[in-house]
Amino acid sequence: MSMAWVRKYYSVPAKRGGRIEYTGGWNDKSKSRFGTIRSASSGRLRIQLDGEKHVTYFHPTWEIRYLDAEALA
């Protein structure tokens, strides 16, 4: 499933190179992590968190805040 599919199915502004904030469900905002969307695979986003060497898979709507989308609003 492509990035276009993820955008349409989940109604999110995901795009390659887009910046996100992963809140992880913590109440403490200082634990949030930032990252960059690298690609999509099997309906999940492949995100490289800042300071990490490898990508991690994330659900497009679970604890993700799309930073680029807020700049456009």
C-alpha positions in Angstrom: 0.0 0.0 0.0 1.4 3.3 -1.1 1.8 6.7 0.5 -1.2 7.9 -1.5 -3.3 5.0 -0.1 -2.3 5.9 3.4 -3.3 9.5 2.8 -6.6 8.6 1.4 -7.6 5.7 3.7 -6.5 7.4 7.0 -7.2 11.0 5.9 -3.7 12.2 7.0 -1.3 14.6 5.3 1.5 12.0 5.2 4.2 12.6 2.6 7.8 11.5 2.1 10.1 13.9 3.9 7.3 15.2 6.1 8.1 16.0 9.7 6.2 14.4 12.5 6.0 14.4 16.3 5.5 11.0 17.9 3.8 11.6 21.3 3.8 8.0 22.3 0.8 8.4 24.5 2.8 10.1 27.3 1.2 12.9 29.3 4.6 14.5 29.6 5.3 16.4 26.3 9.0 16.4 27.1 9.1 12.7 26.1 7.8 13.4 22.6 10.2 12.5 19.7 10.5 14.1 16.3 11.2 12.3 13.1 10.9 12.3 9.3 8.6 10.1 7.1 10.8 8.0 4.8 8.2 5.9 3.1 5.0 3.8 3.5 4.7 0.0 3.5 1.7 -2.3 4.2 -0.4 0.6 5.4 2.2 1.8 7.9 4.6 4.7 7.8 8.3 4.1 7.9 9.6 7.0 10.1 13.2 7.7 11.0 13.2 9.3 14.5 15.7 12.1 15.0 19.0 10.6 16.3 18.2 7.1 15.1 20.0 5.3 12.3 17.1 3.0 11.2 13.4 3.5 10.4 10.6 2.3 12.6 7.1 1.4 11.5 4.2 3.5 12.8 0.4 3.5 12.4 -0.5 6.7 10.5 -3.0 7.8 13.2 -1.6 6.5 16.4 0.1 9.2 18.5 1.4 11.0 15.4 1.2 14.8 14.9 2.0 15.9 11.4 4.0 19.1 11.7 4.1 20.2 8.1 0.3 20.1 7.9 0.0 22.6 10.8 2.3 25.0 9.0 -0.1 25.0 6.1 -3.2 25.6 8.2 
